[in-house]
Amino acid sequence: MEQEEAVRLAMRGVKDIQVQAERIISRDNSSAIVESFARYSNELKDYIAKNISNEIINSHLEKIPNVNYKRIRWELWHILVLPLWFIFLYKDSIAKNRTIEEINLIRGKYAHLELLLRELI
């Protein structure tokens, strides 16, 4: 019974992460939302790995890359030193765009994971 409940919770999380990925790819890709997706994706993978004991699921989880994106936290001195402000903004933009490309790939992997989880129910 615990395994079945874990699978249902994992499926709900996988569906939710796919919706978030679609939202990020299509329109809403602020740094805060991308960072939240990254954190949630990594937590979801950890939850599934710990609570579902299935070789196929676990091997597929290993194929889903961890999303490593942390937005830049602005401090007063960043804004006061004008040239540095543009550099930080540029670096953040490049990192976010790379992460969005990763999210597009990850969305497909989560769709496949959802199909694998449905077979367990």
C-alpha positions, -999 to 999 in steps of 0.1 A, spaced: 0 0 0 28 24 8 44 18 -26 11 25 -44 7 58 -25 42 68 -33 36 61 -70 4 82 -69 23 111 -52 51 108 -77 27 109 -106 11 140 -92 45 156 -89 56 145 -124 24 160 -139 30 192 -119 66 195 -130 56 190 -167 31 219 -164 57 241 -148 82 232 -176 56 240 -203 49 274 -186 86 282 -184 92 272 -220 62 290 -234 61 323 -216 67 327 -179 105 323 -175 115 348 -148 146 339 -128 127 331 -97 104 307 -115 133 289 -132 151 286 -99 120 272 -82 116 247 -110 152 236 -106 148 231 -68 114 212 -73 128 190 -100 158 179 -79 135 173 -49 111 153 -69 138 130 -83 151 125 -47 116 116 -35 110 91 -63 144 75 -58 138 71 -20 102 59 -21 98 38 -53 119 7 -55 118 -2 -92 149 -8 -113 134 7 -145 122 38 -127 155 43 -110 175 38 -141 153 64 -159 158 88 -130 195 87 -136 190 99 -171 171 130 -159 198 157 -153 199 178 -122 189 214 -129 215 237 -114 204 273 -116 206 299 -89 195 334 -98 218 362 -89 210 380 -57 214 417 -61 232 436 -34 236 474 -31 272 474 -43 262 456 -75 240 485 -84 264 512 -74 292 498 -95 275 503 -129 298 481 -152 295 451 -128 257 454 -129 256 448 -166 281 418 -163 259 402 -136 228 407 -157 244 392 -188 257 362 -169 224 356 -153 206 358 -187 230 333 -203 226 309 -174 189 312 -174 186 306 -212 208 274 -209 186 262 -181 155 268 -202 170 246 -229 177 219 -203 141 222 -190 128 215 -225 148 183 -226 138 174 -190 101 179 -198 103 150 -223 121 128 -198 94 134 -172 67 126 -197 84 92 -202 87 88 -165 50 94 -161 43 65 -185 66 42 -165 49 52 -133 14 45 -148 25 9 -154 31 5 -117 -5 13 -107 
